[in-house]
């Protein structure tokens, strides 16, 4: 039994080496793919992501939560994301009120909030990750490899640019 535990531990340690574990090593490209698809297989260090299978194992879920918490501690929530959360809360509140009161006029307000939420998503997607990287390259006069820049590096560039814009 001890032998099996030691084998399992060695296997687990080897597989951990093949998984991104921090915003310091997770490429921003993988971060974006996880957000787009919900596929945690992008946490794996692979040579190619062309034929990637859906993976949402509990181990990857825990690693993702740790990485996301690390991101939130370092960078916090963006203004756009807070706006999205506020809209979702308002929609939930209105739906709850509709269920409690059966006031059909609330359906109009729910629809309006959902449309505004949709427009918030459209607005936030107007400049994709690749476009932002190109902008950073032009401003900073550096060459950035899209699949190599880490979440930490990318967001530090954004934070620096935002701070310099606010300081003008």
N, C-alpha and C positions, 0 to 999 in steps of 0.2 A: 504494500500500500504506500509506503514511504517513497518507493521508487517511482510509482505512478505520479505522486504529488510533485516530485522533483522534476520529472519529465514535463508535466503540465506547466510548472513554473518556468522552465527553460523555454518552452514553446511560447508562453505568454510574453516573456521578456523579448524574444526574437520578433514576435509580431508587433510589439510596441515600438520597436525600432523602425518599422515600416509604416508608422502612422504619425501624422503631424500632431503635435501635442500642445501648441502654444501659438499665440498671435505672432510670436517672434520667428516661427518657422513655417507657418501655414501661408502659402501663397494667396494673395488677394484674389487671383483668378479662381482658385478652388473655393474660397469664401463665397464669391459671387455665384458659382455653380451650385453650392449647397443651398443658398437662399433661393435661387431660381427653381431648382428641382426638388429640394428636400431630400436629396440622396446623400447620405452620410458617407458613401463610398469615396467621395472626394476628399475625405480625411486621410485616405491611404496614399502613400508615396508610390506612385506608379509611373512607369515610363510613358504610357499612353493612356488617355482617358476616352478614346474613341468608342470602345465597346464595353462600357462600364455597366455593371449590373446594379440594381437597386440593393442597397444595404442599409438597414436601420437596426443593427444589433444593439443590444443594451450596452455593450462595451463602447461602441462608437457613440451612442447617445450620451453616455457619461462624459466622454472626452469632448464632445461638442458642447455640452453644457459648461464644462470647465473653461473651454476656449472662449465661449460667448461671455461668460462671467468675467473673464480676464479682460476681454474687449470693453465691456461695460465699465469696469473699474478704471480702465485707462482713458477711455474716450467718452463715456456716457452715452446718453441717447441723443440723436440728432434732432433738430427742430422739426424736420419733416416727419420723422418717426413719431415724435410726440403728438404732432397734428393728426397723424393716422390713428394713433391710439385713442385720442380724444373723440374722433369721429366714430370709431367703433364702439366706444363706451356710450355715446349718445344714441347710436342705433340700438344697442342692447337695452338702454333705458326706455326708449320709445316702444320697443317690442314688448318689453315687460309691462309697460303701462297699457298697451293695447290688449294684452292678455288679461290683465286685471279688470279693465273697464269695458272692453269690447267696443271702444269708441273707434269707428272705422275711419274717422277723419285723421287719426294718427298714422294711418297707412300712407297718406300723402306726405307727411313729414318724414316718415321712414324712407320713402322713395327718394325724397329730396336729399336726405343725408347720404344715402347710398350713392346717388349720382355725384355728390360732392366728394365722397370718398374715392370714387372712380377717377374723378378729375385730379385728385391729389396724387393718385398712383401714376396717371399719365404725365403729370408735371414732373414727378420725381424720376421718371424713366426717360425724359427727353435727352439727358446727357448720360449715356451709359459709361460703364467702367473704362472701356477702351478709349472713349473720347476724353474722359478725365485724365487718363494717363498721357495722352497726346498733349493735352493742355499743360500738364505738369512738365513734360519734356521740353516744351517750347519756353515756358517761363523759367524753369530751373536750368535749362540748357544741359540736360543730362539724357542719356539713353536708358530707358527702362524696359527691361524684358518683362512683358505682361505676365508670363507664367512663373516668374521668379520673384517679383516684388512681394514682400510679405505684407500681411494685414497691418502689422505694426508700422512698417515703413510707409506704406501707402497712406494710412490715416495720419501719420505724422506730417507727410507732405501737405495733405489737405488742411490739417490744423495750422501749419505754418503759413500757408497761403491765406487762410481765413483771418489769421491774426495780423498778417501784413496788410490785408484789405481793410480791416477794422482800424488799423493804425494810420491810414492815409488821411 
